[in-house]
Amino acid sequence: MKNKIMAVLAVSVSAAAILAGCAGVNTGIPAGGGEGNETKEESEAVSDQEKADEVAALIDAIYVQERTDETDELCRLAKQKWDELTDAQKELVEGEDADPDYFGRDTGDASNDDPLNGDDIGDNEIIVASFGTSFNDSRATDIGGVEKAIAAAYPDWSVRRAFTAQIIINHIQARDGEKIDNIDQALDRAVQNGVRNLVIQPTHLMHGAEYDELTEALSQYEGRFEKVAVAEPLLGKVGEDATIINDDKKAVAEAITAAAVSDAGYESIDAAASDSRAFVFMGHGTAHTAKISYSQMAAQMADLGYKNVFIGTVEGEPEETSCENIIESVQEAGYNDVILRPLMVVAGDHANNDMAGDDDDSWKSRFNASAAFEDVECQIAGLGRIKEIQDLYVAHTKAAIDSLGDAVSSETDKDKEEAVLADGVYKASFTTDSSMFKVNEELDGKCDLTVADGQMTAHITLGSKNIVNLFPGTAEEAVKDEAGILEPTTDTVEYSDGTTEEVYGFDVPVPYLDDEFDLALIGTKGKWYDHKVSVSNPE
């Protein structure tokens, strides 16, 4: 590898010299070149191939899982040499891992993604650790969606990103110039910034190989932080056999099925079944003992009565999740139509190629080739964009933070406690995260804030009677705690034109000022929705 890197870094040497340092790359160029016998066209073709092979060698040199001192220069040089190729030469790029799609495939605008690699972290940090993806749009929507949800839930903690796949980090850096920290870089950044309390939230699906590697990397930093906690991955504890299911798996099963059913245009999973339509969720698969998690997810789907939902994996591990076995299972169950959707946090290469690609070995192609189904469709959407999945990661992060104990209470928390006003009635601003949920427009965004014995309550007057109840917490908590549901008052609003209207109002407990807190609502359709609200600027 050393020879390979040094050869590629020698920019001034010929393409042949670079390729000579790249062991294992078959260039297809005859040794000696047949000097004196080539036609002009043959000479130009060789020149084109040499330039393409130079880029292929550079791509292969950065298509590695280890970061070195030369990585940054290799990434820069690979992109430079690619940009110098003509369109025809780009089509000739082919190596052990190289092809024209490495730089040429359009996966969206990288500028929409935030690498979260800044300093000025403070005492408390949450590192959101993901495998990663080079698909820009999916990275911003799926991984970014989880990161933003965690950042919004814990504003007193700095949220930073780390990827475990150096191959992906290098790809993004070379193609788009975006630098993302690997685990070691993120941990080094935390140490350099004096972080005292560290939580790592993996976006991995399970306690598999990636999770093990993450904890191994963290073990090398023992003693560098005062307190450290690693949060649960999405599916929680693995369990001993295929029948073991838990609340995390149930929440995931319900969330992903609801999203798939909705995107397919059905009102329920039963409606889809009646239409002879099955849903197949395709995970990655693993040889790790945690592969039983896929069997447990299948058991969870069955437990929920989702008879037309199947769990498969790209790797076919466990065995019953292989593509051929899933095709057989769906066929035997008698469904005519199939919707494929990734059981992965991010809709990246596996979703776009292994699942929905046009090659003969993609799942879409293999389902069609079976001739057992009238229609095969793909939904390319990662789990990370689903709000309920984001909420589950947020809950796992909270459990990790809570495990660190009271010693990590931030200065901001203390400020909130000290911000309680003297007893009295104030006018204050009431803001929400939704244009559909707000105080009556006639009141200019204001509420009446009452402070008594250190407790704050905001009376908000709404614009109609469409919101039936509120709950000081999340929608999930509201379903479990009917006693805490807030009943409405009937308020009369006089508008500037002299007309009046009866609307609903609510007395909302305010835990603190100037920062968001959870306030769920239920409307006339009977479904709870999560919202963030804040009360500020009391006068």
N, C-alpha and C positions, 0 to 999 in steps of 0.2 A: 504493500500500500504506500509506503514511503516513497518508493521509486515512481509510482504512479503520480503522486501529488507533485513531487519535484519536477517531473517531466512536464506536467501540465502547466505549472507555474512559470516555466521557462518560455515566456511569451514569444521571444524572438526566434526560437528554434522552429524548424519546419514542422508541418503537420505530421509527417512521417515519424519524426523524432518523438513527438508527443505520444503518438499511438504506440510506438515501440515501448514506451514506459508504461503502457496500460495493458497489463497482462490479462489475457483472456478475451480481449476484444477482437473479433474477427472482422477485419476491414474489407475483405474481398479484393484487395489490391495485390496483384502479383508482385513478388519480390523482384527487384531489378527493373521492372516497369517496361521491358521490351524496347529500350531506347533505340531509336533509329528506324524502327519498324511501324510506329504508330502513325495513323492518319491524324489530321488536325482535329477532327471530331472526336476521335478516341482520346487524344491528349486533353482536350477540354473536358471530356467526361471524367477522366481520371482526376483532373484538377477539382471539379465539382465534388466528386466523391471524397477526395482528401479533405476538403473544407467541411463537408458534412460529418466525416468521421472524427475530425478534430472536436467538433461540438459534441458528438456522441460520447467521446472519451471524457470530456469535461462533465457531462451529465452523469455518466457512470461514476466519476470520481466524487460527486457530491450526493449520489444516491446511496448513502451509507448511514448507519445508525450511530456513528461516533463523530462528535464534533472535535476538530483539531485546530491548531493555530493557523492552518492554511484555509479553513473553511470559508471565511469571509471573502478572501481573494479568489478562491475557486468559483464561488457563486457569482461574483462580479464579472469574472472573465468568461464564464459560461454564457451569461446573458449578452455580453459584448460581442462574442463570436457568433452567437445566434442572430443578433441584429444585423451583422455584416453579411449574412447569407441572403441569396436571392430566394424567391418563393420556390423555384425549382430545386435549389440546393437544400432547402428546409425539408422537402419531401424525402430526401435521401438519408436523413438522420436516422440511424438505427444502431443500437448497441445492446449491451446486456440488459439494461433497464431503460435505455433512451429510445425515444421516438418523437415525431413532430408534435405530438400532443403535449409534451412536457412544457414547452413554451407557447405552443400555438393554440391550445384549446381555450375557448372563452368560458370562464367559470364565474363571470361577474366582476364587479368593480371592487378591487381590494381596498380602495380608500373608504369604503363604507364600514370597514372593520376596524376595531380598536384593539391593538395588540396588548394593551394594559401592561406596559413594561416600564412605567415611570417610577421615579424615585419619590422622595418626600412621602414616605409611607406612614410614619408614625409608630406608636407603640403596638397597635393591633393590626394584624394582616390576615386576610383570607386569600389563599392561593387556590384558584379554581384550576384543577389539573385535568387536562383532556388528552386523548390520543392525538387529536388534531385532524384537519383536512385541508387540502389545497384548493378545494372548491370555495371560492371567495364568498358567493352569496350564501351558501349553506353555513359557512363559518360565522358570518355576521349574524345570521338569523338563528341558527340552532345553538352553537356554543355561546355566541354573544347574548342570546336570549336568556340563557341560564345565568351568565355572569351579571347581566343587568338586573335580573330578578334578585339575586343575592345582594348586589350592591344597594338596591332600593330598600331591601329588608333590613340591612345592617349599615346604616349611613355612618356609624361611628367606627367602622372598620374599613381599611383600605383593601380593595379587591384587586388582585393582580392575576395574570394568566401564566400558565406553564403548559407546554405540550410534551408528551412523552416520546413522540416519534420525531427523531432528528431528521429522518428522510423527508418528512413533510415540512419541517421548519426550513430546511435547506431549499426545498422546492419553492416555497413562498418567497423566501429571501431572494433567490436567484431571479425568479420571474417578475416579482412585483416590488422588490425592494423593501418589503415589510419584515421587520425583525421580531421574532417571537422567542421568548425565553424557553429553554428546556428546563427540566426540573432543577438541575444543579445551578443554572444561571439564576433562576428565580429564588432559590434558597440563598445563594451568595448575595443577591440583591437585598434580601431580607436582613441578612447579617450586617451588611454594609450600612443599612439604614437604621440599625439599632432596634429592630423589631423585638419586642419582649414576648408577646403572646401571638402564637401562630396557629391558625386552623387551615388544614388542607381539605378542600372539598373535591373529591374525584368526580368527574362526570361519567366515569366508566359504568357499565351496566352491572357488573358483579365483582366479587372478590376473586378475580382471575389473575392471569400472568401480569397484566399491566398494573394491577393494584399491588401485587407482590413487589414488582420492580420499584414502584413508587415508595412503598414503605422501606425497602432496602436502601434507596437513595437517601431517604430522610434519616435513617439510622446513622449515616455518616456525619450528621450535624448534631449529634447528641451533646447537650450542654451549651449549645449556642443560643438557645432561647430559654426564657424562664418557664414558659408553659407551651405545650404542643398537643394538638389533637388532630387525628385524621377522621373525617366524617365518613359515614356509610356511603357506598355506591348506590345507584338507583334502586336496585332490587333488594337491598338490605342483606341480612344474614342468609347464607346459602342453605343450611339445613342438610340433614343426613340422607334423605332419599327423595325420589321424584314426587312424593305425595305432600311434602312439606311446603306449605304456602304461608304467606304472612300478609300483614296490612300493606306493606310496600308493594308487593307483587299484585295484590288486589287493586290498589290505586292505579298502578301502571296499566294493568289489564283493562280497567274501566276507561281510563283516559285515552289510551291509544285506539281502543275499539270505537269509542264515541267519536274521536276525530276522523277515523277512517270512514265510519258510517255517514257522518255529516258531509265529508268531502265527496262521497259517492252519491249524495242526494237523497239518502233515506232518512226516515224519522227514527228508526230503531234497527237494531241488529236482527230482530225477528222479521221486520219488513224486508230486509235484504235476503234473509233465508227463504222467505215466501216467494221471492223473485228468483230463487235458485242461484243466489250469488254468494260465493265464499270469499273470505279474506285470509290471505296468507301473509304473516309477518316474518320477514327474513332477517335473522340476526347473523352475526359473524361466525359463531361457532368456535370451539376451542378444545384442545387436548387436555387442558387443565381440569382438575377435579371439579372446578366450579361449573363445568358444562351441564351439570345436573340442573342448573338454574333454568335452562331452556325447557327441560322436561317439567319442571315445576310451574313454569309459565303456562305450558299446555294444560297441566292439571288445574291451574287457576281459571283458565278460560272455560274448562268443562264445569268447574264448580259454580261459575257464574251463569251457566246455561247457554254459553255462546257456542252452540253446536256447529256453526259454520265458520269458526275461526281456527286457524292452524298455525303452528310455530315451526319454522324451518331455519336452517343455517347454511351459509355459503360453504363452510368447511365440512358440513355433514357430520358434525360431532356435537351432540350424541347422534348415533347412527339413524335413529328414527326421524331426524330432522333433515336428512339429505333431500336434495331436490326430487330425485326419483321416488323416494318414499312418500314425500308430501304430495306429489302428483297422484300417486296411487291412492293415498288416503282421501284426497278431495274427490277423486273419481269414484271411489267406492261409496262415499257419502252421498253421491248423486247430484252434485251441483254442476250446473251447466256453464256458469260464468265465474271468473276469478279476478280478484283485485289483489295485486302484490304491493306490499308497502314495507319499508325497512323497519326492523326492530333495532334501531341504532340511534344514538343521540344525534348524530349528524348525517345528513343525506349527502355523502361524499362519493368517493370512487366506487365503493361497493354498491351503493344504491343506483348510481347512474350507469355503471358498466355491468357488474355481476348480476344485478337484478333487471334493470331496464334497458341494457345495451342491445344492439342489433346483431352482435356476434352469435354464432350458433350455440355457444355454451352458456349464454345468459339465461336466467330463469324465465324471462318472458319468452325467449325463443324456444326453450325446452318445453314449456307449457303448451305453446302453440304447436310445436312439432309432435306432441303426443296425440293431437287430433281428438282429444277427449273433451274439449271445451269449445263452446261457441264464441266466447269473447274473453280475452285476457287483457287487463288494463294495469297500469302502474301508477301509484301515487308516490311521487318523489318528495318526501317530507320527513325530516328528522324529528326525533322525539323532543329535542330541545326547544322547539318553537311552540309546544303545547303548554298552555298556562298551568294545567294541573301537574304536569311533569316538573315545571319550574318550581311550583309550590312545594313539591316533594323534596327537591334538592334544598330549598330554603329551610324546610323543616329539619333535614339532616344536618345542615349547617348549624341551626339553632341548638340541636342536641349536642353537637361538638363544642360549641361555645359554652353551653351550660355546664358541660363536663369539666371545664377549666376552673369553675368556681367563681365566687364573688370577687376574688382578687382582680379580675380583669374588667370590672366595671370601669367604663371610660370616664374621662373628665366631662364629656358631654352628658353622660347619664347623671352625673352630679349636678351639672348645670340645670338639667331638666327639673331635678328635685327642688333646686333652689329658686326656680323661675315661677313658682306658684305665687299668685298675687295676694294682696291683702283682701280681706272679705269685702264684698261689694258687687255691684253690677256694672259691667263694662260693655261697650260696643267693640266687636272684634271681627276680623276678616275670617270667613270660612271658605276654604278652597278644597276642590276635589280633583281627582284624576280623570273626570269624565264631564263632557259638555252636557250630558243628559241628566247628570245628578248634581244639582247645585241649588243654592237658595233662590228664592223668588227674585226675578229680575228687578222688581220694584224696590228691593232692599239693597241693591248695589253691592251684593256679595257680603253683607254684614249679618252677624248673628248677635244675640244677647248672651253674654258670658257672665254667669253667676258664680261667685266664689264664696263658699261658706265652710268654715272650719278647715280650710286648706284644700277642700275638694272643689274642682271646677266642672261646671256643666254648661254646655252651649245649647241654647234653644234656637233651632233652625226652622225657618218657615219655607216650605217648598213651593213649587209652581203648580202643583196639581195634587190629586189623590191617587196617582198611579203607583207611588211607592207605599206599600202597605205596612211594612215593618222595617226596622233597622236592628242591627246587632253589633255591639262593640267588640269586634273581633273578626275572624275570617268566616267565610261561608260554611266551611267544613265544621267549624266550632258551633255555628248557629244551628246546624242540623242536630247536633248532639246536646245542645243546651237551650231548650225551649224557655226555661225560666229566665234567661238573660235577654230575651227578645224585647226590644223597645216598642211600646204601643204608641200610636200617633195621638196628637191633639188635633182639634179642629180650629184652625186659625182663619180669621177674616182679613183679607188684604184689600186695601183701598188703593186703586190705581190712579195715576195722574189725570186720567180723563173723568174721574169721579165715579167710575163703576167699582163694584166690590165683588169678591169671589171667596168662597170657602175652600180652603186647601188644607193639606195635612202639615203638621209641624211635629218636631221631635225634640226631646231633651236628651242630649248626647253627652255622656261622661267624657271629659277631656283629660287624658293622663298627663299631658305636658303641652307646652306651647311651642310654636315655631318649627315643628317637625311632624312628619307624617305618622299617622297611626291607622290601624285597620278599622274599617266600618263597613260591614256587609249589608246588603239590602235585598229585599224580596218584593217583587211587584205583583201585579194582578195575575200573571201567568204561573205563579207559585214556585219560582226557581230563585235560589239565593245566588247573589253575585258579589265578588270581592271588589272592594274599592279602598283607596288610600285617601285620607282627608287630613287637613291640618287647620289649626286655629292660631291666628297670629295678630299682632298689632292691636292689643287691647287698649282702649282709651276710656 
